[in-house]
Amino acid sequence: MTDLVAHTEPYMGGHCHSGMLAGARAILQQRIGALEVLLRRNPGFEVHCMGHSLGGGVSALAAHVLTCDPSYSARLAAAGCGGVRATGFGSPPVFTRELAEGCAPYVTTVVHNHDLVPRTCVANLAQLQRELEGHRDDFFGRNKVAGFLRDSGAISVGKQAARALFDAAMAGGAARAAARSPAAQALVQAAASKFKQLHGEAMARDASGGAGGAGGAGAGPGAAAATPAGLQPGAGEEAREQRRLLQERDAAAKARALSCQGGRFEMEEAEAHHRLFAPGTLLYLKRWQETPAP
């Protein structure tokens, strides 16, 4: 699902892969405390992020955040960190050019021969599709197998599958963006307050021996519940309104995705047209075949 959230977002003067940045930040938030403990036990040691494919992209982003985000770099420095670096094997493009080149001193991407992954981003796919469509008629006219696949409907089925994947990617991106919005955060807070209220009522019933127990008439189901701390009067209506706005926003995003015609990537180009590059220093592994001695 991280790969499906393939649109870009602004990041430190450039743009980066949104889904992988979210994954890197989630990992760092969970493990930064453990890193600090280990570094204090081993002063001068480096933090080395490593991964393959999707993990390589997340590793590069994690190393970049640890190096360039003061909230993390200051904590590592205070813990005695000797540096941060990352190594990715077959890492996908995650940065715009300036960011990808800027992290070369501490990020290395190993690319095996003609591996597709380090060269694939939404902008490249859109360009490839335009080039292929430009030669489509000539190709089908000269290639009997391709012509048969087109006439049999096999290509149409493949396009439908690709469109379903595209719609899922756009829905995932819209959902992730909506989840970070102030309206979504307020909705989560209101829901948490409601759960707290329900939990408190359940605990009170247990303590009084049930709703019809020693609590008297005030403890019955018809009693007015007190407003719990953190839940202001009218918060329920506000939460419902926020949920309605989020639903309308998601429906609009889905409608825009479904309105794309001709199988093109209009949504990606409109929301994520930035060309991304594999991060850091690129180390190419080329296949070598020795010529037998005569």
N, C-alpha and C positions, 0 to 999 in steps of 0.2 A: 504493500500500500504506500510505502514511502516513495517508491519509484513512480507510482501513479500520480502523486502530487508533483507534477513535472514543471509547473510554472515557476518563474523566477520571482524574487522579491528584492527590494533595495537592501544593500548590505555594505557598510563601510565604504561609501563612495562609489560602489559598483553594484552588481547584482549577483545573486547566487541561486542555486537550486533550493527551492523553498522546503520541500519535503525532507531532504537530507540535512538542511540546517536545523529544522525542528528536531530531527533525530539526534543530531550532535548535541544540541542544547539540553535535551532531555537526559542524555547519558551523563553529561557534565554536572547537571544539577543533582543527579543521584549519587555520583561517585567523587565529587570534588572533596568531600570530607575525608574519604578513605585515601585519596591521593595525598592530602596534607599530612595525614598520620604517617604514611609510608615515607614521605620525603623527610619528615623530621627524624625518623629513625635512620635514614640514609642520606645525610646532607650531601649536596653536590651531585646527586643522581639526576638523570634526565627523565622526562616523561616522553615515551615513544609510543605514538598512536599507530596502529597497523591494521590493515584490513584488505579484503579482496572484493572487487567489483563494487556493489553498493556499500559494503563495509569500508572500502578504500576511500570512497567519496566522503563518507561520514567521518572517517579518521582525519582526512585533510581539513575538513571544516572544524572538527574538534581542536586540532592543533592550531588553526588560525584563530579561533575564539580564545583559546588559552594564551596565545601570544599577543593578540591585539585588543582584547577586551580588558580594560583596567580592573574590572571587578574580579576577574580570574587571575590575571598576570600578577597583581599585587599579592594575592593570597599565596600563589606558588612561590614568589620571591621571598615572602616572609617565612615560608616553610623550608627554604634552603634549596629550591629547585635549581639544577644546573643548566636547564634549557628544555626546550620542547621541539620535537621533530615528529614527522609522520612519514610512513612508507605505505603506499598503496599498490596493489597488483591488479591491473586492469581497471583502474578507477575511472568512473564516468566523468564527463565534464561537469564541473560544479561552480566555476567562477567565470565572470567576464575577464577579458584578456588582462587588464591591468592587475587585478587581484591574483589571477593565476600565475603571472610572471613575478609578482611581488613576493609570493611565498616560496620562491625557488630556493632560497638559502636553507630552508628547514623542511620542505616537503618534496618527496620524490615519488614519481609515478612510474611504475614499471609497465611497459607496453609490449606485449608479445606479438611480434610480426604484424599482421594485418587485423588485429583484434578490433571488432566493431565497437565495443562498449566505450573505449576512451574517445571515440570520434562521434558519438551519438548524443544529440540533444534535440529539443523540439524544433529549434530554428533550422538545424541541419536536415531534419526529417521533412520539414515543410519545403525546403529548397529542393531536396531530392524528389519529392512528389511532383513539384512543378516541372522539373527536368524530365521526369519519366512521362508525365502526361504530354509534354511537348513532342515526344517521340512515340507515343502510344500507337497511333494509327499505322505508322510505318512498321513498327515492331510486329503488330498483330498480322499485318499483311504479309510479312516475310517469314514468320514463325508459325508453322502449322500446329504445333503442340499448343502454343499460347492461344491461337485462334480457336482451337477445339475447347480449351478450358473456358474461354470467354463465352462461346456459343452454348456450352453445356450448363452454364450458370454457376460453375465452381468459383469463379472470380467474384461473382456477385455475393455469394455466401461469405467469402473471405472479407469482402468490404463491410458486410453487415457486422461480422465479428469485430473488425477493427473499429467500427463506429460505436459498438457497445463498450469497448475498452476506452475509447475516447470520452464517451459520456460519463463513464465511471471516474475517469481522471478529472474531468471538469467538476463533477459533483464533489469529489474528494477535496479539490482545491477550494471550492466555494465553502464547503463545510469547515475546512481548517481556518479560512479567513474569517468566517462568521464566528467561530469559536473564540477567536482572539479579540473580537469587538467588545466595546464597553457594554453594549446591550446584552451580549451573551454572558459576560462576567456578572452583570447585575442579576440576570436570571438564575445563574448558578448560586449566587449568594442568597437569593430569595428561597430557592429550593432547599438549600442547606438549613436556613432558619426554620422552614416548615418541618423538615425532618427532625430538627432539634425539638420543636414543639411537640410533635407526635411522640418522640421518645420520652420527653418529660411527662406527658400525660399517661403513657403506659407505665412508667416507673411509679407515678402517684397512685394509679389503680392497684398495682401490685402491693404497694406499701399499705393501702387501706383495705386490702382484702377483696378487691374487685370494685366495679362501678356501683354495685348495689349494697356495699358493705357499710362499715362504720362511718363512712364519710358523710352520710346524711343526704338530704335532698340536693345540696350543692354539688355532690360528687356524681350525680346521675348524668346520663347521656345528654339531657336537655340543658345542663348548666352552661353558662357562657364561659368560654375559655379565655383566660387572661392572655394578653399579648406578650409573647416571649421576648426576651432581650434580643435586640438586633433585627426584629421584624416589626416595622412601623405599620400603623393602621393604613389600609389600602394597598399594602405590598402585594397582595394576591392579584388585584386588578392590574397593577403595574407589571407584574411578571407575565400575566396573560397577554398584555399588550406587546411586551417585548418578544414573547414567543411568536405572536402573530407576525410581527415585523420580520423576525428571522425566517419564518416559513415563507413569507412573500419574497424575501431576498433569495432564498434557495430556489424557489419556483422560477424566479426571473432568470437566475443563472442557468438552470436546466433548459428553459425556453430558448435562451440565446444559443446554447450548445446544439439543441435539436434543430434550430433554424439554419444551421450551416448547410450550404448546398454544394453539390459537386464533389463531395468527398474531400474537400480541402480543409486545412487546419486554420480556419479563420479565428476560432476562439484562442488557439495557442498564439497565433501571430498578434492578436490584439492584446492579450494579457501577458504573454511571455515571449516576446519577439527577440529578446536579447540572446545573442550567440554565446554559448558557454564553451570553456576550454578545460582540458584535463589539468589538474593543479600541479604547480611546482616544476621541478626539474624532470624532464622526461627521459627515461632510460629505455631505449629500444632494444629488444632481444630479437635478432634476426636469425632465421633458420640458415644453417650453413651445411652444405653438402660437398664433401671433398670429391674432387675428380679422381677416379681410380688411376693409379700410376700405370703408364703403358707397359 
